[in-house]
Amino acid sequence: MYALARPLLFRLDAEKAHELVFASVAGLGPVARLGMRLTLPMPDPRLAVTVAGLRWPTPVGLAAGLDKDGRLVRFWPELGFGAVELGTVTALAQPGNPRPRLFRVPDAGALINRMGFNNAGSQALATRLRALRDAGAWPEVPIGVNLGKSKVTELDDAVQDYATSAQRLAELADYLVVNVSSPNTPGLRTLQDADRLAAIVRAVVGAASGRPVFVKLAPDLGEPALDDAVAVSAAEGAAGFIATNTTIDHQGLAEVGAGGLSGRPLFSRALEVVRHVAARTDLPVIGVGGVHGADQVLEMLAAGAAAVQIYTALIYEGPTLVGRILGELSRALDESGAPDLPTLVASSR
Ligand SMILES: Cc1cc2nc3c(=O)[nH]c(=O)nc-3n(C[C@H](O)[C@H](O)[C@H](O)COP(=O)(O)O)c2cc1C
């Protein structure tokens, strides 16, 4: 199906195509959604992983940014995702950067974006999540919420901006993420500096009502800066890390101006960061960046990741991608005789 739709979608502006797909999915009835679920392989309990105390029924999560405002929370698990990260949301609703701000680089399996946290604000997301919870419609996978700084908030007031969103959302999310690594909000990544990061993580952990708080890191940090960010986050009570966000290194792939590169060309650097961070902390690391098949999932786990997330490959491969990956992982377990993924990964080291 997606093979048919993709050439048409790819003729549209990238963000328009995204909006069209969102609107179509939102309009799908429960019957059509059930049909989607039936295309999934049977749930395989051997693929479940535990990340900061949360059980992910599959090791592949949806990365932040695709469903910022939580419009399709119940849909994503039907594609096989074992966790869903909503956001980035900010304390204030904001429109994001002027369009165009999302670009495809099809030959490289990459995207470049400078969306700039377009979102309806953390209060709107809290309202939507509360309605889901009150209706007894909460999905069976962990739902995380990724928090960023509102563009108009001064960097010196960032702590309060993050804390406001954390207070609104902590009771409604299974985990929170401090995002100080997007390249598209001026100055945001300077919040990865040790002192500023420590204050933000302290405030979010303090407001999180015991929910695990992850810190999402940029792939462009050098090793000393990564080490500092990991150390201060751990000292302030972070429960884990997400590595990585998009990179400002476009690798000469396209001339579209500023933005963050994601997808296949990011994989090797993201893998390197996962390996580096996992070697320096016992806290779990979620690996993200260029994962597009079972091979990259296994490489990320072998590098020390507890689970992975995907964004860009879903745009290129379509909604059956995660089901295919899970099927391949199950077959790899069948062939190896290993009882679960960690054992399979350990035996291949
Ligand atoms: C269009 C777009 C928007 C994104 N928005 C966010 C965001 O709001 N917050 C965030 O933490 N990461 C965001 N990301 C980064 C992804 O969550 C992920 O870290 C990155 O794309 C690497 O994974 P991938 O190669 O599987 O896409 C965005 C990525 C893309 C392509």
The ligand as an SDF file (V2000), in Angstrom:
LIG
                    3D

 31 33  0  0  0  0  0  0  0  0999 V2000
   10.9250   16.3880   11.2630 C   0  0  0  0  0  0  0  0  0  0  0  0
   11.5820   16.0190   12.5510 C   0  0  0  0  0  0  0  0  0  0  0  0
   11.1650   16.6220   13.7220 C   0  0  0  0  0  0  0  0  0  0  0  0
   11.7700   16.2760   14.9410 C   0  0  0  0  0  0  0  0  0  0  0  0
   11.3220   16.8720   16.0850 N   0  0  0  0  0  0  0  0  0  0  0  0
   11.8870   16.5280   17.2620 C   0  0  0  0  0  0  0  0  0  0  0  0
   11.4220   17.0980   18.4670 C   0  0  0  0  0  0  0  0  0  0  0  0
   10.4590   17.8720   18.4920 O   0  0  0  0  0  0  0  0  0  0  0  0
   12.0500   16.7460   19.6200 N   0  0  0  0  0  0  0  0  0  0  0  0
   13.0990   15.8580   19.6510 C   0  0  0  0  0  0  0  0  0  0  0  0
   13.6310   15.5600   20.7290 O   0  0  0  0  0  0  0  0  0  0  0  0
   13.5490   15.2830   18.5150 N   0  0  0  0  0  0  0  0  0  0  0  0
   12.9600   15.5930   17.3310 C   0  0  0  0  0  0  0  0  0  0  0  0
   13.4180   15.0030   16.1920 N   0  0  0  0  0  0  0  0  0  0  0  0
   14.5720   14.0770   16.2660 C   0  0  0  0  0  0  0  0  0  0  0  0
   14.1420   12.6240   16.3310 C   0  0  0  0  0  0  0  0  0  0  0  0
   13.4000   12.3470   17.5040 O   0  0  0  0  0  0  0  0  0  0  0  0
   15.3790   11.6990   16.2960 C   0  0  0  0  0  0  0  0  0  0  0  0
   16.1780   11.9520   17.4480 O   0  0  0  0  0  0  0  0  0  0  0  0
   16.2370   11.9240   15.0670 C   0  0  0  0  0  0  0  0  0  0  0  0
   15.4430   12.2060   13.9400 O   0  0  0  0  0  0  0  0  0  0  0  0
   17.1080   10.7120   14.7370 C   0  0  0  0  0  0  0  0  0  0  0  0
   16.3130    9.5610   14.5000 O   0  0  0  0  0  0  0  0  0  0  0  0
   15.9140    9.0530   13.0130 P   0  0  0  0  0  0  0  0  0  0  0  0
   17.1680    9.0170   12.2120 O   0  0  0  0  0  0  0  0  0  0  0  0
   15.2860    7.7170   13.2290 O   0  0  0  0  0  0  0  0  0  0  0  0
   14.9570   10.0560   12.4840 O   0  0  0  0  0  0  0  0  0  0  0  0
   12.8240   15.3210   14.9650 C   0  0  0  0  0  0  0  0  0  0  0  0
   13.2210   14.7040   13.7790 C   0  0  0  0  0  0  0  0  0  0  0  0
   12.6140   15.0260   12.5830 C   0  0  0  0  0  0  0  0  0  0  0  0
   13.0730   14.3430   11.3210 C   0  0  0  0  0  0  0  0  0  0  0  0
  1  2  1  0
  2  3  1  0
  2 30  2  0
  3  4  2  0
  4  5  1  0
  4 28  1  0
  5  6  2  0
  6  7  1  0
  6 13  1  0
  7  8  2  0
  7  9  1  0
  9 10  1  0
 10 11  2  0
 10 12  1  0
 12 13  2  0
 13 14  1  0
 14 15  1  0
 14 28  1  0
 15 16  1  0
 16 17  1  0
 16 18  1  0
 18 19  1  0
 18 20  1  0
 20 21  1  0
 20 22  1  0
 22 23  1  0
 23 24  1  0
 24 25  2  0
 24 26  1  0
 24 27  1  0
 28 29  2  0
 29 30  1  0
 30 31  1  0
M  END
$$$$
